Amino acid sequence: MVVLRSVSGFEVYRKVYRDVITPERVVELLILRVDMPRSLAANLDEVMNILARVRNQQSSETERRAGRLNSDLQYSRIDDIFSVGLHASLTQFLERINDLGNCISKDFLVSLAIA
């Protein structure tokens, strides 16, 4: 309950699940549910939308990587996450987000600093 409250997710959890709080459902809500505004999936959807609006001649690889990460989240199931391990899954996601951030920096920020 503390984790849900810290991300303003307690009310959303109650609306979606309507029963006892379980670790699996909390993880599902915070990672996989696009209807939870602070979930990883919802935020990655927003990254995809922004990348589509600001694309340039060199950003196709960045969009591809973001799309692949987004589709991996969209088609993941909570059982997949727990079978790999929550820590390992989040670590892998963070590595991929870091890589995506580096690509975004290269495509949109570094070139502006040079120009």
N, C-alpha and C positions, 0 to 999 in steps of 0.2 A: 504494500500500500504506500510506503514511503517513496519508493521509486516512481510509482505512478503519479503521486502528488507532486514530486519534484519536476516532472515534465508536463504538468497540467493534464495528466491522462486518466485520473481517477474517474471523473464523470464519464469520459468516453468509454472507459472499460465497463462501467456499470450499464451504459446504454447498449453496448455491443454484446456483452456476455450475460449480464443480469444474474450472476450467481457468484459463488465463492471465487476468490482470487487464487489462481494457480500460477506457478512459475512459467509453465508452457504458454499459457494465454498472455501473460505479461510480455514475454519475449515475442510472441506472435504479433501482438499489438504494436510494440515498439520497433519491430524490424520489418514485418511483412505487410502490415495493413496500410493501404494507401489512404483510407479514410481517417487515419490518425495523423493529423498535420505534422507532428514531430517525429514520425517514424522514419526509418532509413529509406523505405520505399517511397514515401511521399516526398521526401527531400530530394531523392534522386530523380523522381519524375520532374520536379521543378528545375533541377540542373539540366535535364534533357530539354525542357521548354526554353530555357535561357540560351543554351548552346544553339538551338535551332534559330533563335532570333538574332544572335550575334555572329553566326558562322562567317568565316572568311575563307580565303583561298588555301590556307594552311591548316584548317581545323578539322578536316575530315577524319583523321586518325583519332583525334580527341573525341569526336562525336561517336565514332565506332566503339571506342573503349567504354564510353559512358553508356552507350546502348547495350553493349554486352553485359555490363554490370547491372544495368537496369533490368534486362531480361532475366538474368540469373536470380535477381530478387523476386521478380514477378512470378517466376515458375518454381521458386523454392517452396518447400513445405517445412513446417516446424519440425517434423520428424527428421528431415535432412540435416537441419541445423544441429539438433541434439545428437544425431548419430555421429557427426564429425566432432561435436563438442562445441558448446557455446563459446568458450574462450577462443578456440581455434578458428571458428567461423568468424567471430568478430575481428580477430587478428588479421585474417586473410582479407576481410572486407576493408579494414583500415589500410592495409598495404595497397590494395587496389585504388582506394580513394586518394591516398597519397600520390600514387602514380598519376591518377587523373588530374589531381591538383597541379602536379608538375607540368603535365601537358597543357593545361589551361594557362598556366603562367607563361609557358614558352609561346603558345599561340596568340595570346592576347595581351600579356603584360610586358614581357621582355622586349618584344618588337617595338612597343610604344616608347620604352625607355631609350632605345637606340636611335629612334627616329627623331 
